[in-house]
């Protein structure tokens, strides 16, 4: 048995959750924050059999695409003034961890 942890942007969270549920996977969702933008994320926890891990990852990958976004950036000029200009960053997608489960009980 495996435990899949997937960190997904909140923008994609609803679609990922619906797709995993539609495929018959039991999913636990945690609200998380992190990364460069300190943006909201959702961490999905999915316990599944070894032979279904690739299916879980495929569902998550199809529903959480990377995209670019402009975010404000502030820099200091030599004269002590601040200048703000947009910077293009990549957002979305998912970060997925697969862990071995030594023991599973449902009581």
LOSESE-219172 format. One record per residue: residue number from 1; x negated, y negated, z negated of N, C-alpha, C, O in turn. Coordinates in nm, 2 decimals. Layout:
<sites>
{mardren->NUM	n.xx->X	n.yy->Y	n.zz->Z	ca.xx->X	ca.yy->Y	ca.zz->Z	c.xx->X	c.yy->Y	c.zz->Z	o.xx->X	o.yy->Y	o.zz->Z}
...
</sites>
This chain:
<sites>
{mardren->1	n.xx->-0.08	n.yy->0.12	n.zz->0.00	ca.xx->0.00	ca.yy->0.00	ca.zz->0.00	c.xx->-0.09	c.yy->-0.12	c.zz->0.00	o.xx->-0.20	o.yy->-0.12	o.zz->-0.05}
{mardren->2	n.xx->-0.04	n.yy->-0.23	n.zz->0.06	ca.xx->-0.11	ca.yy->-0.36	ca.zz->0.07	c.xx->-0.03	c.yy->-0.47	c.zz->0.02	o.xx->0.10	o.yy->-0.47	o.zz->0.02}
{mardren->3	n.xx->-0.09	n.yy->-0.58	n.zz->-0.02	ca.xx->-0.03	ca.yy->-0.70	ca.zz->-0.06	c.xx->-0.08	c.yy->-0.81	c.zz->0.03	o.xx->-0.20	o.yy->-0.83	o.zz->0.04}
{mardren->4	n.xx->0.01	n.yy->-0.87	n.zz->0.10	ca.xx->-0.02	ca.yy->-0.98	ca.zz->0.20	c.xx->0.01	c.yy->-1.11	c.zz->0.13	o.xx->0.13	o.yy->-1.14	o.zz->0.10}
{mardren->5	n.xx->-0.09	n.yy->-1.20	n.zz->0.12	ca.xx->-0.07	ca.yy->-1.33	ca.zz->0.08	c.xx->-0.08	c.yy->-1.43	c.zz->0.20	o.xx->-0.19	o.yy->-1.43	o.zz->0.26}
{mardren->6	n.xx->0.02	n.yy->-1.50	n.zz->0.23	ca.xx->0.01	ca.yy->-1.59	ca.zz->0.35	c.xx->0.04	c.yy->-1.73	c.zz->0.30	o.xx->0.15	o.yy->-1.76	o.zz->0.25}
{mardren->7	n.xx->-0.05	n.yy->-1.83	n.zz->0.32	ca.xx->-0.03	ca.yy->-1.97	ca.zz->0.29	c.xx->0.01	c.yy->-2.04	c.zz->0.42	o.xx->-0.06	o.yy->-2.04	o.zz->0.52}
{mardren->8	n.xx->0.13	n.yy->-2.09	n.zz->0.42	ca.xx->0.19	ca.yy->-2.15	ca.zz->0.54	c.xx->0.24	c.yy->-2.29	c.zz->0.51	o.xx->0.28	o.yy->-2.32	o.zz->0.40}
{mardren->9	n.xx->0.23	n.yy->-2.38	n.zz->0.61	ca.xx->0.28	ca.yy->-2.52	ca.zz->0.60	c.xx->0.43	c.yy->-2.52	c.zz->0.56	o.xx->0.50	o.yy->-2.43	o.zz->0.61}
{mardren->10	n.xx->0.48	n.yy->-2.61	n.zz->0.48	ca.xx->0.62	ca.yy->-2.62	ca.zz->0.45	c.xx->0.70	c.yy->-2.64	c.zz->0.58	o.xx->0.82	o.yy->-2.60	o.zz->0.58}
{mardren->11	n.xx->0.64	n.yy->-2.70	n.zz->0.68	ca.xx->0.72	ca.yy->-2.72	ca.zz->0.81	c.xx->0.76	c.yy->-2.59	c.zz->0.87	o.xx->0.86	o.yy->-2.59	o.zz->0.94}
{mardren->12	n.xx->0.68	n.yy->-2.49	n.zz->0.85	ca.xx->0.70	ca.yy->-2.36	ca.zz->0.91	c.xx->0.76	c.yy->-2.26	c.zz->0.81	o.xx->0.80	o.yy->-2.15	o.zz->0.86}
{mardren->13	n.xx->0.78	n.yy->-2.29	n.zz->0.69	ca.xx->0.82	ca.yy->-2.20	ca.zz->0.58	c.xx->0.95	c.yy->-2.14	c.zz->0.61	o.xx->0.97	o.yy->-2.01	o.zz->0.60}
{mardren->14	n.xx->1.05	n.yy->-2.21	n.zz->0.65	ca.xx->1.19	ca.yy->-2.16	ca.zz->0.67	c.xx->1.19	c.yy->-2.06	c.zz->0.78	o.xx->1.25	o.yy->-1.95	o.zz->0.77}
{mardren->15	n.xx->1.12	n.yy->-2.08	n.zz->0.89	ca.xx->1.11	ca.yy->-1.99	ca.zz->1.00	c.xx->1.04	c.yy->-1.86	c.zz->0.97	o.xx->1.08	o.yy->-1.75	o.zz->1.01}
{mardren->16	n.xx->0.93	n.yy->-1.87	n.zz->0.89	ca.xx->0.86	ca.yy->-1.76	ca.zz->0.85	c.xx->0.94	c.yy->-1.67	c.zz->0.76	o.xx->0.95	o.yy->-1.55	o.zz->0.77}
{mardren->17	n.xx->1.00	n.yy->-1.73	n.zz->0.66	ca.xx->1.09	ca.yy->-1.66	ca.zz->0.57	c.xx->1.20	c.yy->-1.59	c.zz->0.64	o.xx->1.23	o.yy->-1.47	o.zz->0.61}
{mardren->18	n.xx->1.27	n.yy->-1.66	n.zz->0.73	ca.xx->1.38	ca.yy->-1.60	ca.zz->0.80	c.xx->1.34	c.yy->-1.48	c.zz->0.89	o.xx->1.40	o.yy->-1.38	o.zz->0.89}
{mardren->19	n.xx->1.22	n.yy->-1.50	n.zz->0.95	ca.xx->1.17	ca.yy->-1.39	ca.zz->1.04	c.xx->1.13	c.yy->-1.27	c.zz->0.96	o.xx->1.15	o.yy->-1.15	o.zz->1.01}
{mardren->20	n.xx->1.06	n.yy->-1.29	n.zz->0.85	ca.xx->1.02	ca.yy->-1.17	ca.zz->0.77	c.xx->1.14	c.yy->-1.10	c.zz->0.71	o.xx->1.14	o.yy->-0.97	o.zz->0.71}
{mardren->21	n.xx->1.24	n.yy->-1.17	n.zz->0.67	ca.xx->1.36	ca.yy->-1.11	ca.zz->0.61	c.xx->1.43	c.yy->-1.03	c.zz->0.72	o.xx->1.48	o.yy->-0.92	o.zz->0.70}
{mardren->22	n.xx->1.44	n.yy->-1.09	n.zz->0.84	ca.xx->1.51	ca.yy->-1.03	ca.zz->0.95	c.xx->1.44	c.yy->-0.90	c.zz->0.99	o.xx->1.51	o.yy->-0.80	o.zz->1.03}
{mardren->23	n.xx->1.31	n.yy->-0.89	n.zz->0.98	ca.xx->1.23	ca.yy->-0.77	ca.zz->1.01	c.xx->1.24	c.yy->-0.67	c.zz->0.89	o.xx->1.18	o.yy->-0.56	o.zz->0.91}
{mardren->24	n.xx->1.31	n.yy->-0.70	n.zz->0.78	ca.xx->1.33	ca.yy->-0.61	ca.zz->0.68	c.xx->1.22	c.yy->-0.61	c.zz->0.57	o.xx->1.22	o.yy->-0.52	o.zz->0.48}
{mardren->25	n.xx->1.14	n.yy->-0.71	n.zz->0.56	ca.xx->1.04	ca.yy->-0.72	ca.zz->0.46	c.xx->1.09	c.yy->-0.80	c.zz->0.34	o.xx->1.16	o.yy->-0.90	o.zz->0.35}
{mardren->26	n.xx->1.06	n.yy->-0.75	n.zz->0.22	ca.xx->1.09	ca.yy->-0.83	ca.zz->0.10	c.xx->0.99	c.yy->-0.93	c.zz->0.07	o.xx->0.87	o.yy->-0.90	o.zz->0.08}
{mardren->27	n.xx->1.03	n.yy->-1.05	n.zz->0.05	ca.xx->0.93	ca.yy->-1.17	ca.zz->0.04	c.xx->0.96	c.yy->-1.24	c.zz->-0.08	o.xx->1.07	o.yy->-1.27	o.zz->-0.12}
{mardren->28	n.xx->0.85	n.yy->-1.28	n.zz->-0.15	ca.xx->0.85	ca.yy->-1.38	ca.zz->-0.26	c.xx->0.78	c.yy->-1.50	c.zz->-0.21	o.xx->0.67	o.yy->-1.50	o.zz->-0.15}
{mardren->29	n.xx->0.84	n.yy->-1.62	n.zz->-0.24	ca.xx->0.79	ca.yy->-1.75	ca.zz->-0.20	c.xx->0.75	c.yy->-1.83	c.zz->-0.32	o.xx->0.82	o.yy->-1.84	o.zz->-0.42}
{mardren->30	n.xx->0.63	n.yy->-1.89	n.zz->-0.31	ca.xx->0.58	ca.yy->-1.98	ca.zz->-0.41	c.xx->0.55	c.yy->-2.12	c.zz->-0.35	o.xx->0.49	o.yy->-2.12	o.zz->-0.24}
{mardren->31	n.xx->0.59	n.yy->-2.22	n.zz->-0.41	ca.xx->0.56	ca.yy->-2.36	ca.zz->-0.37	c.xx->0.42	c.yy->-2.39	c.zz->-0.41	o.xx->0.39	o.yy->-2.38	o.zz->-0.53}
{mardren->32	n.xx->0.33	n.yy->-2.43	n.zz->-0.31	ca.xx->0.19	ca.yy->-2.45	ca.zz->-0.34	c.xx->0.15	c.yy->-2.58	c.zz->-0.28	o.xx->0.22	o.yy->-2.63	o.zz->-0.19}
{mardren->33	n.xx->0.04	n.yy->-2.64	n.zz->-0.32	ca.xx->-0.02	ca.yy->-2.76	ca.zz->-0.26	c.xx->-0.17	c.yy->-2.74	c.zz->-0.25	o.xx->-0.23	o.yy->-2.67	o.zz->-0.33}
{mardren->34	n.xx->-0.22	n.yy->-2.79	n.zz->-0.14	ca.xx->-0.37	ca.yy->-2.78	ca.zz->-0.13	c.xx->-0.41	c.yy->-2.83	c.zz->0.01	o.xx->-0.34	o.yy->-2.87	o.zz->0.09}
{mardren->35	n.xx->-0.54	n.yy->-2.81	n.zz->0.03	ca.xx->-0.60	ca.yy->-2.85	ca.zz->0.16	c.xx->-0.64	c.yy->-2.99	c.zz->0.16	o.xx->-0.63	o.yy->-3.07	o.zz->0.07}
{mardren->36	n.xx->-0.69	n.yy->-3.03	n.zz->0.28	ca.xx->-0.75	ca.yy->-3.16	ca.zz->0.30	c.xx->-0.64	c.yy->-3.27	c.zz->0.29	o.xx->-0.67	o.yy->-3.38	o.zz->0.23}
{mardren->37	n.xx->-0.52	n.yy->-3.24	n.zz->0.33	ca.xx->-0.41	ca.yy->-3.34	ca.zz->0.33	c.xx->-0.33	c.yy->-3.34	c.zz->0.20	o.xx->-0.25	o.yy->-3.43	o.zz->0.18}
{mardren->38	n.xx->-0.36	n.yy->-3.25	n.zz->0.11	ca.xx->-0.28	ca.yy->-3.23	ca.zz->-0.01	c.xx->-0.13	c.yy->-3.22	c.zz->0.02	o.xx->-0.05	o.yy->-3.26	o.zz->-0.06}
{mardren->39	n.xx->-0.10	n.yy->-3.15	n.zz->0.13	ca.xx->0.03	ca.yy->-3.14	ca.zz->0.17	c.xx->0.10	c.yy->-3.01	c.zz->0.11	o.xx->0.03	o.yy->-2.92	o.zz->0.07}
{mardren->40	n.xx->0.23	n.yy->-3.01	n.zz->0.11	ca.xx->0.30	ca.yy->-2.90	ca.zz->0.05	c.xx->0.29	c.yy->-2.78	c.zz->0.14	o.xx->0.29	o.yy->-2.79	o.zz->0.26}
{mardren->41	n.xx->0.27	n.yy->-2.66	n.zz->0.08	ca.xx->0.26	ca.yy->-2.54	ca.zz->0.14	c.xx->0.35	c.yy->-2.44	c.zz->0.08	o.xx->0.41	o.yy->-2.47	o.zz->-0.03}
{mardren->42	n.xx->0.38	n.yy->-2.33	n.zz->0.14	ca.xx->0.45	ca.yy->-2.22	ca.zz->0.08	c.xx->0.36	c.yy->-2.10	c.zz->0.09	o.xx->0.30	o.yy->-2.07	o.zz->0.19}
{mardren->43	n.xx->0.34	n.yy->-2.03	n.zz->-0.02	ca.xx->0.26	ca.yy->-1.90	ca.zz->-0.03	c.xx->0.36	c.yy->-1.79	c.zz->-0.03	o.xx->0.44	o.yy->-1.78	o.zz->-0.12}
{mardren->44	n.xx->0.35	n.yy->-1.70	n.zz->0.07	ca.xx->0.44	ca.yy->-1.59	ca.zz->0.08	c.xx->0.37	c.yy->-1.47	c.zz->0.02	o.xx->0.25	o.yy->-1.45	o.zz->0.05}
{mardren->45	n.xx->0.43	n.yy->-1.38	n.zz->-0.06	ca.xx->0.38	ca.yy->-1.26	ca.zz->-0.11	c.xx->0.46	c.yy->-1.15	c.zz->-0.05	o.xx->0.59	o.yy->-1.14	o.zz->-0.08}
{mardren->46	n.xx->0.40	n.yy->-1.06	n.zz->0.02	ca.xx->0.47	ca.yy->-0.95	ca.zz->0.08	c.xx->0.40	c.yy->-0.82	c.zz->0.05	o.xx->0.28	o.yy->-0.80	o.zz->0.08}
{mardren->47	n.xx->0.47	n.yy->-0.72	n.zz->-0.02	ca.xx->0.41	ca.yy->-0.59	ca.zz->-0.04	c.xx->0.46	c.yy->-0.50	c.zz->0.07	o.xx->0.58	o.yy->-0.50	o.zz->0.10}
{mardren->48	n.xx->0.37	n.yy->-0.42	n.zz->0.13	ca.xx->0.41	ca.yy->-0.34	ca.zz->0.24	c.xx->0.32	c.yy->-0.22	c.zz->0.25	o.xx->0.21	o.yy->-0.21	o.zz->0.20}
{mardren->49	n.xx->0.36	n.yy->-0.12	n.zz->0.33	ca.xx->0.28	ca.yy->0.00	ca.zz->0.35	c.xx->0.17	c.yy->-0.04	c.zz->0.45	o.xx->0.18	o.yy->-0.14	o.zz->0.52}
{mardren->50	n.xx->0.06	n.yy->0.03	n.zz->0.44	ca.xx->-0.06	ca.yy->0.00	ca.zz->0.52	c.xx->-0.03	c.yy->-0.01	c.zz->0.67	o.xx->-0.08	o.yy->-0.10	o.zz->0.74}
{mardren->51	n.xx->0.06	n.yy->0.08	n.zz->0.72	ca.xx->0.08	ca.yy->0.08	ca.zz->0.87	c.xx->0.17	c.yy->-0.04	c.zz->0.91	o.xx->0.19	o.yy->-0.05	o.zz->1.03}
{mardren->52	n.xx->0.23	n.yy->-0.12	n.zz->0.82	ca.xx->0.31	ca.yy->-0.23	ca.zz->0.86	c.xx->0.24	c.yy->-0.37	c.zz->0.84	o.xx->0.31	o.yy->-0.47	o.zz->0.86}
{mardren->53	n.xx->0.12	n.yy->-0.37	n.zz->0.80	ca.xx->0.05	ca.yy->-0.49	ca.zz->0.77	c.xx->0.04	c.yy->-0.57	c.zz->0.90	o.xx->0.06	o.yy->-0.70	o.zz->0.90}
{mardren->54	n.xx->0.00	n.yy->-0.51	n.zz->1.01	ca.xx->-0.01	ca.yy->-0.58	ca.zz->1.14	c.xx->0.12	c.yy->-0.64	c.zz->1.18	o.xx->0.12	o.yy->-0.75	o.zz->1.24}
{mardren->55	n.xx->0.23	n.yy->-0.58	n.zz->1.15	ca.xx->0.36	ca.yy->-0.63	ca.zz->1.19	c.xx->0.39	c.yy->-0.76	c.zz->1.10	o.xx->0.44	o.yy->-0.85	o.zz->1.16}
{mardren->56	n.xx->0.36	n.yy->-0.75	n.zz->0.97	ca.xx->0.38	ca.yy->-0.87	ca.zz->0.89	c.xx->0.30	c.yy->-0.99	c.zz->0.94	o.xx->0.35	o.yy->-1.10	o.zz->0.95}
{mardren->57	n.xx->0.17	n.yy->-0.96	n.zz->0.97	ca.xx->0.08	ca.yy->-1.07	ca.zz->1.02	c.xx->0.13	c.yy->-1.12	c.zz->1.16	o.xx->0.13	o.yy->-1.24	o.zz->1.18}
{mardren->58	n.xx->0.18	n.yy->-1.04	n.zz->1.24	ca.xx->0.23	ca.yy->-1.08	ca.zz->1.37	c.xx->0.36	c.yy->-1.17	c.zz->1.35	o.xx->0.37	o.yy->-1.27	o.zz->1.42}
{mardren->59	n.xx->0.45	n.yy->-1.13	n.zz->1.26	ca.xx->0.57	ca.yy->-1.22	ca.zz->1.24	c.xx->0.52	c.yy->-1.35	c.zz->1.19	o.xx->0.58	o.yy->-1.46	o.zz->1.23}
{mardren->60	n.xx->0.43	n.yy->-1.36	n.zz->1.09	ca.xx->0.39	ca.yy->-1.48	ca.zz->1.04	c.xx->0.32	c.yy->-1.57	c.zz->1.14	o.xx->0.34	o.yy->-1.69	o.zz->1.15}
{mardren->61	n.xx->0.23	n.yy->-1.51	n.zz->1.22	ca.xx->0.16	ca.yy->-1.58	ca.zz->1.33	c.xx->0.25	c.yy->-1.64	c.zz->1.43	o.xx->0.23	o.yy->-1.75	o.zz->1.48}
{mardren->62	n.xx->0.36	n.yy->-1.57	n.zz->1.47	ca.xx->0.45	ca.yy->-1.62	ca.zz->1.57	c.xx->0.53	c.yy->-1.74	c.zz->1.52	o.xx->0.57	o.yy->-1.82	o.zz->1.60}
{mardren->63	n.xx->0.55	n.yy->-1.75	n.zz->1.39	ca.xx->0.63	ca.yy->-1.85	ca.zz->1.33	c.xx->0.55	c.yy->-1.97	c.zz->1.27	o.xx->0.61	o.yy->-2.07	o.zz->1.23}
{mardren->64	n.xx->0.42	n.yy->-1.96	n.zz->1.27	ca.xx->0.34	ca.yy->-2.07	ca.zz->1.21	c.xx->0.23	c.yy->-2.11	c.zz->1.30	o.xx->0.12	o.yy->-2.05	o.zz->1.29}
{mardren->65	n.xx->0.25	n.yy->-2.20	n.zz->1.39	ca.xx->0.16	ca.yy->-2.24	ca.zz->1.49	c.xx->0.07	c.yy->-2.36	c.zz->1.44	o.xx->0.12	o.yy->-2.44	o.zz->1.37}
{mardren->66	n.xx->-0.05	n.yy->-2.36	n.zz->1.49	ca.xx->-0.13	ca.yy->-2.48	ca.zz->1.46	c.xx->-0.10	c.yy->-2.59	c.zz->1.56	o.xx->-0.06	o.yy->-2.57	o.zz->1.67}
{mardren->67	n.xx->-0.10	n.yy->-2.72	n.zz->1.51	ca.xx->-0.08	ca.yy->-2.84	ca.zz->1.59	c.xx->-0.16	c.yy->-2.95	c.zz->1.53	o.xx->-0.21	o.yy->-2.94	o.zz->1.42}
{mardren->68	n.xx->-0.17	n.yy->-3.06	n.zz->1.61	ca.xx->-0.25	ca.yy->-3.17	ca.zz->1.56	c.xx->-0.15	c.yy->-3.28	c.zz->1.51	o.xx->-0.04	o.yy->-3.29	o.zz->1.56}
{mardren->69	n.xx->-0.21	n.yy->-3.36	n.zz->1.42	ca.xx->-0.13	ca.yy->-3.47	ca.zz->1.36	c.xx->-0.22	c.yy->-3.58	c.zz->1.33	o.xx->-0.34	o.yy->-3.56	o.zz->1.29}
{mardren->70	n.xx->-0.18	n.yy->-3.71	n.zz->1.35	ca.xx->-0.25	ca.yy->-3.82	ca.zz->1.32	c.xx->-0.23	c.yy->-3.86	c.zz->1.17	o.xx->-0.11	o.yy->-3.88	o.zz->1.13}
{mardren->71	n.xx->-0.33	n.yy->-3.88	n.zz->1.10	ca.xx->-0.32	ca.yy->-3.92	ca.zz->0.96	c.xx->-0.41	c.yy->-4.05	c.zz->0.94	o.xx->-0.51	o.yy->-4.06	o.zz->1.00}
{mardren->72	n.xx->-0.36	n.yy->-4.14	n.zz->0.85	ca.xx->-0.44	ca.yy->-4.26	ca.zz->0.82	c.xx->-0.57	c.yy->-4.22	c.zz->0.75	o.xx->-0.57	o.yy->-4.13	o.zz->0.66}
{mardren->73	n.xx->-0.68	n.yy->-4.29	n.zz->0.78	ca.xx->-0.81	ca.yy->-4.28	ca.zz->0.72	c.xx->-0.86	c.yy->-4.42	c.zz->0.68	o.xx->-0.85	o.yy->-4.51	o.zz->0.76}
{mardren->74	n.xx->-0.92	n.yy->-4.43	n.zz->0.57	ca.xx->-0.97	ca.yy->-4.56	ca.zz->0.52	c.xx->-1.12	c.yy->-4.55	c.zz->0.51	o.xx->-1.17	o.yy->-4.46	o.zz->0.45}
{mardren->75	n.xx->-1.19	n.yy->-4.65	n.zz->0.57	ca.xx->-1.33	ca.yy->-4.66	ca.zz->0.55	c.xx->-1.37	c.yy->-4.79	c.zz->0.50	o.xx->-1.30	o.yy->-4.89	o.zz->0.52}
{mardren->76	n.xx->-1.49	n.yy->-4.80	n.zz->0.44	ca.xx->-1.54	ca.yy->-4.93	ca.zz->0.39	c.xx->-1.64	c.yy->-4.98	c.zz->0.48	o.xx->-1.73	o.yy->-4.91	o.zz->0.52}
{mardren->77	n.xx->-1.62	n.yy->-5.11	n.zz->0.52	ca.xx->-1.72	ca.yy->-5.17	ca.zz->0.61	c.xx->-1.83	c.yy->-5.23	c.zz->0.52	o.xx->-1.81	o.yy->-5.25	o.zz->0.40}
{mardren->78	n.xx->-1.94	n.yy->-5.27	n.zz->0.57	ca.xx->-2.06	ca.yy->-5.32	ca.zz->0.50	c.xx->-2.02	c.yy->-5.45	c.zz->0.42	o.xx->-2.09	o.yy->-5.47	o.zz->0.32}
{mardren->79	n.xx->-1.93	n.yy->-5.52	n.zz->0.46	ca.xx->-1.89	ca.yy->-5.65	ca.zz->0.39	c.xx->-1.79	c.yy->-5.63	c.zz->0.28	o.xx->-1.74	o.yy->-5.73	o.zz->0.23}
{mardren->80	n.xx->-1.76	n.yy->-5.50	n.zz->0.24	ca.xx->-1.67	ca.yy->-5.48	ca.zz->0.14	c.xx->-1.52	c.yy->-5.47	c.zz->0.18	o.xx->-1.43	o.yy->-5.46	o.zz->0.09}
{mardren->81	n.xx->-1.49	n.yy->-5.48	n.zz->0.31	ca.xx->-1.36	ca.yy->-5.48	ca.zz->0.35	c.xx->-1.32	c.yy->-5.34	c.zz->0.39	o.xx->-1.41	o.yy->-5.26	o.zz->0.42}
{mardren->82	n.xx->-1.19	n.yy->-5.31	n.zz->0.39	ca.xx->-1.14	ca.yy->-5.18	ca.zz->0.42	c.xx->-1.08	c.yy->-5.18	c.zz->0.56	o.xx->-1.01	o.yy->-5.27	o.zz->0.59}
{mardren->83	n.xx->-1.10	n.yy->-5.08	n.zz->0.63	ca.xx->-1.05	ca.yy->-5.06	ca.zz->0.77	c.xx->-0.97	c.yy->-4.93	c.zz->0.77	o.xx->-1.03	o.yy->-4.83	o.zz->0.73}
{mardren->84	n.xx->-0.85	n.yy->-4.93	n.zz->0.82	ca.xx->-0.77	ca.yy->-4.81	ca.zz->0.83	c.xx->-0.75	c.yy->-4.77	c.zz->0.98	o.xx->-0.71	o.yy->-4.86	o.zz->1.06}
{mardren->85	n.xx->-0.78	n.yy->-4.65	n.zz->1.01	ca.xx->-0.76	ca.yy->-4.60	ca.zz->1.15	c.xx->-0.71	c.yy->-4.46	c.zz->1.14	o.xx->-0.75	o.yy->-4.38	o.zz->1.05}
{mardren->86	n.xx->-0.63	n.yy->-4.42	n.zz->1.24	ca.xx->-0.58	ca.yy->-4.28	ca.zz->1.24	c.xx->-0.69	c.yy->-4.18	c.zz->1.28	o.xx->-0.77	o.yy->-4.21	o.zz->1.36}
{mardren->87	n.xx->-0.68	n.yy->-4.06	n.zz->1.22	ca.xx->-0.77	ca.yy->-3.95	ca.zz->1.25	c.xx->-0.68	c.yy->-3.83	c.zz->1.29	o.xx->-0.58	o.yy->-3.80	o.zz->1.22}
{mardren->88	n.xx->-0.72	n.yy->-3.76	n.zz->1.39	ca.xx->-0.64	ca.yy->-3.65	ca.zz->1.44	c.xx->-0.70	c.yy->-3.52	c.zz->1.36	o.xx->-0.82	o.yy->-3.49	o.zz->1.36}
{mardren->89	n.xx->-0.60	n.yy->-3.45	n.zz->1.29	ca.xx->-0.64	ca.yy->-3.33	ca.zz->1.22	c.xx->-0.55	c.yy->-3.22	c.zz->1.26	o.xx->-0.44	o.yy->-3.24	o.zz->1.31}
{mardren->90	n.xx->-0.60	n.yy->-3.10	n.zz->1.25	ca.xx->-0.52	ca.yy->-2.98	ca.zz->1.28	c.xx->-0.44	c.yy->-2.94	c.zz->1.15	o.xx->-0.49	o.yy->-2.93	o.zz->1.04}
{mardren->91	n.xx->-0.31	n.yy->-2.92	n.zz->1.17	ca.xx->-0.22	ca.yy->-2.88	ca.zz->1.06	c.xx->-0.14	c.yy->-2.75	c.zz->1.11	o.xx->-0.15	o.yy->-2.71	o.zz->1.22}
{mardren->92	n.xx->-0.08	n.yy->-2.69	n.zz->1.01	ca.xx->0.01	ca.yy->-2.58	ca.zz->1.05	c.xx->-0.08	c.yy->-2.45	c.zz->1.05	o.xx->-0.19	o.yy->-2.45	o.zz->1.00}
{mardren->93	n.xx->-0.02	n.yy->-2.35	n.zz->1.12	ca.xx->-0.09	ca.yy->-2.22	ca.zz->1.12	c.xx->-0.07	c.yy->-2.15	c.zz->0.98	o.xx->0.01	o.yy->-2.19	o.zz->0.91}
{mardren->94	n.xx->-0.15	n.yy->-2.06	n.zz->0.96	ca.xx->-0.14	ca.yy->-1.99	ca.zz->0.83	c.xx->-0.28	c.yy->-1.93	c.zz->0.79	o.xx->-0.37	o.yy->-1.90	o.zz->0.88}
{mardren->95	n.xx->-0.30	n.yy->-1.91	n.zz->0.66	ca.xx->-0.41	ca.yy->-1.84	ca.zz->0.61	c.xx->-0.36	c.yy->-1.72	c.zz->0.54	o.xx->-0.28	o.yy->-1.72	o.zz->0.45}
{mardren->96	n.xx->-0.41	n.yy->-1.60	n.zz->0.58	ca.xx->-0.36	ca.yy->-1.48	ca.zz->0.54	c.xx->-0.47	c.yy->-1.39	c.zz->0.47	o.xx->-0.58	o.yy->-1.38	o.zz->0.53}
{mardren->97	n.xx->-0.43	n.yy->-1.34	n.zz->0.36	ca.xx->-0.52	ca.yy->-1.25	ca.zz->0.28	c.xx->-0.45	c.yy->-1.11	c.zz->0.27	o.xx->-0.33	o.yy->-1.11	o.zz->0.25}
{mardren->98	n.xx->-0.52	n.yy->-1.00	n.zz->0.29	ca.xx->-0.46	ca.yy->-0.87	ca.zz->0.27	c.xx->-0.54	c.yy->-0.80	c.zz->0.16	o.xx->-0.66	o.yy->-0.79	o.zz->0.18}
{mardren->99	n.xx->-0.47	n.yy->-0.76	n.zz->0.06	ca.xx->-0.54	ca.yy->-0.69	ca.zz->-0.06	c.xx->-0.49	c.yy->-0.55	c.zz->-0.08	o.xx->-0.37	o.yy->-0.52	o.zz->-0.05}
{mardren->100	n.xx->-0.57	n.yy->-0.47	n.zz->-0.12	ca.xx->-0.53	ca.yy->-0.33	ca.zz->-0.16	c.xx->-0.45	c.yy->-0.33	c.zz->-0.29	o.xx->-0.48	o.yy->-0.41	o.zz->-0.38}
{mardren->101	n.xx->-0.35	n.yy->-0.25	n.zz->-0.29	ca.xx->-0.27	ca.yy->-0.23	ca.zz->-0.41	c.xx->-0.30	c.yy->-0.10	c.zz->-0.47	o.xx->-0.28	o.yy->0.01	o.zz->-0.41}
{mardren->102	n.xx->-0.36	n.yy->-0.10	n.zz->-0.60	ca.xx->-0.39	ca.yy->0.03	ca.zz->-0.66	c.xx->-0.27	c.yy->0.09	c.zz->-0.72	o.xx->-0.26	o.yy->0.22	o.zz->-0.73}
{mardren->103	n.xx->-0.17	n.yy->0.01	n.zz->-0.76	ca.xx->-0.05	ca.yy->0.07	ca.zz->-0.82	c.xx->0.06	c.yy->-0.02	c.zz->-0.80	o.xx->0.05	o.yy->-0.14	o.zz->-0.80}
{mardren->104	n.xx->0.18	n.yy->0.04	n.zz->-0.77	ca.xx->0.30	ca.yy->-0.03	ca.zz->-0.75	c.xx->0.42	c.yy->0.03	c.zz->-0.83	o.xx->0.44	o.yy->0.15	o.zz->-0.82}
{mardren->105	n.xx->0.49	n.yy->-0.05	n.zz->-0.90	ca.xx->0.60	ca.yy->0.00	ca.zz->-0.97	c.xx->0.72	c.yy->-0.10	c.zz->-0.96	o.xx->0.70	o.yy->-0.22	o.zz->-0.96}
{mardren->106	n.xx->0.84	n.yy->-0.05	n.zz->-0.94	ca.xx->0.95	ca.yy->-0.13	ca.zz->-0.94	c.xx->1.05	c.yy->-0.08	c.zz->-1.04	o.xx->1.11	o.yy->0.02	o.zz->-1.03}
{mardren->107	n.xx->1.06	n.yy->-0.16	n.zz->-1.15	ca.xx->1.14	ca.yy->-0.11	ca.zz->-1.27	c.xx->1.26	c.yy->-0.20	c.zz->-1.30	o.xx->1.33	o.yy->-0.18	o.zz->-1.39}
</sites>
